[in-house]
Amino acid sequence: MNQTKHKTSKEEKTKIVLAILRGDKTANEIASQYGVHPHIISKWKQAAIDGLPELFEDKRLKVDRSKLQEQKKLLEQACKLIGQRDIELDWLKKKLSIFDDERTPRLGRPRKS
């Protein structure tokens, strides 16, 4: 027997989960009614129960936390870049000071011999 998989829509899943949460029928009765395995129904029920607290969470705080994390990452990157530039600048100043020592007498007053 070759059975094809039936893709259940989110609306249908919602009806099934609400039916199981009401408790009017058993999981086996609902499974036979909708043509879905009882194990799948119990997974959907658990997912719904686990996700319910998120419905009542303040979404503004969640967005602000994600923005805060993004800002922290950007700040860390900027600080790292500034530190790298400082090191490069110090290195260049040190290397260029060799040339400055040689040029300084020529640019200023003439040397006394």
C-alpha positions as CSV (number, residue, x, y, z in Angstrom):
1,M,0.0,0.0,0.0
2,N,1.4,3.2,-1.1
3,Q,0.3,6.2,1.0
4,T,0.8,9.7,-0.1
5,K,1.7,12.3,2.6
6,H,-1.0,14.7,3.4
7,K,0.3,18.2,4.0
8,T,-1.8,19.8,6.8
9,S,-2.4,23.5,6.6
10,K,-1.8,25.8,9.6
11,E,-5.5,26.4,9.8
12,E,-6.2,22.7,10.0
13,K,-3.5,22.2,12.5
14,T,-5.1,24.9,14.6
15,K,-8.5,23.2,14.5
16,I,-6.9,19.9,15.5
17,V,-4.9,21.4,18.4
18,L,-7.9,23.4,19.7
19,A,-10.0,20.2,19.6
20,I,-7.4,18.3,21.6
21,L,-7.1,21.1,24.1
22,R,-10.8,21.2,24.7
23,G,-10.7,17.6,25.8
24,D,-14.1,16.7,24.3
25,K,-12.5,13.8,22.3
26,T,-9.5,11.6,22.7
27,A,-6.4,12.0,20.5
28,N,-7.3,8.8,18.7
29,E,-10.8,10.0,17.9
30,I,-9.5,13.4,16.6
31,A,-6.7,11.5,14.6
32,S,-9.3,9.3,12.8
33,Q,-11.5,12.3,12.2
34,Y,-8.8,14.4,10.5
35,G,-6.7,11.5,9.2
36,V,-3.6,12.4,11.2
37,H,-1.5,10.1,13.4
38,P,-2.1,10.6,17.1
39,H,1.6,11.0,17.8
40,I,1.7,14.0,15.4
41,I,-1.3,15.5,17.2
42,S,0.5,15.2,20.5
43,K,3.6,17.0,19.0
44,W,1.4,19.8,17.8
45,K,-0.3,20.1,21.1
46,Q,3.0,20.3,23.0
47,A,4.3,22.9,20.5
48,A,1.2,25.0,21.1
49,I,1.5,24.7,24.8
50,D,5.2,25.7,24.7
51,G,4.4,28.7,22.4
52,L,1.5,30.1,24.3
53,P,3.6,32.2,26.8
54,E,5.2,34.0,23.8
55,L,1.7,35.3,22.8
56,F,1.5,37.4,25.9
57,E,5.1,38.6,25.8
58,D,5.7,42.3,25.2
59,K,7.0,42.4,21.6
60,R,8.5,45.9,22.1
61,L,11.0,44.6,24.6
62,K,11.9,41.7,22.3
63,V,12.6,44.1,19.5
64,D,14.6,46.4,21.7
65,R,16.7,43.5,22.9
66,S,17.6,42.5,19.4
67,K,18.4,46.1,18.5
68,L,20.6,46.3,21.7
69,Q,22.5,43.2,20.7
70,E,23.0,44.6,17.2
71,Q,24.3,47.9,18.6
72,K,26.7,46.0,21.0
73,K,28.1,44.1,18.0
74,L,28.6,47.3,16.0
75,L,30.2,49.0,19.0
76,E,32.6,46.1,19.5
77,Q,33.5,46.2,15.8
78,A,34.1,49.9,15.9
79,C,36.3,49.6,19.0
80,K,38.3,46.8,17.4
81,L,38.8,48.9,14.2
82,I,39.8,52.0,16.2
83,G,42.3,49.9,18.2
84,Q,43.7,48.5,15.0
85,R,44.0,51.9,13.4
86,D,45.8,53.3,16.6
87,I,48.3,50.5,16.3
88,E,48.8,51.1,12.6
89,L,49.2,54.9,13.2
90,D,51.8,54.3,16.0
91,W,53.7,52.0,13.7
92,L,53.6,54.5,10.9
93,K,54.8,57.3,13.2
94,K,57.6,55.2,14.4
95,K,58.7,54.3,10.8
96,L,58.3,57.9,9.6
97,S,60.3,59.3,12.5
98,I,63.4,57.9,10.8
99,F,62.8,60.1,7.8
100,D,62.0,63.1,10.0
101,D,65.3,62.9,11.8
102,E,67.1,63.1,8.4
103,R,65.0,65.9,7.0
104,T,64.8,68.2,10.1
105,P,68.2,69.8,9.7
106,R,67.7,70.6,6.0
107,L,64.3,72.2,6.6
108,G,65.3,74.4,9.4
109,R,68.3,76.8,9.8
110,P,71.5,75.9,8.1
111,R,73.9,73.8,10.1
112,K,76.9,75.3,11.7
113,S,80.0,73.6,10.6
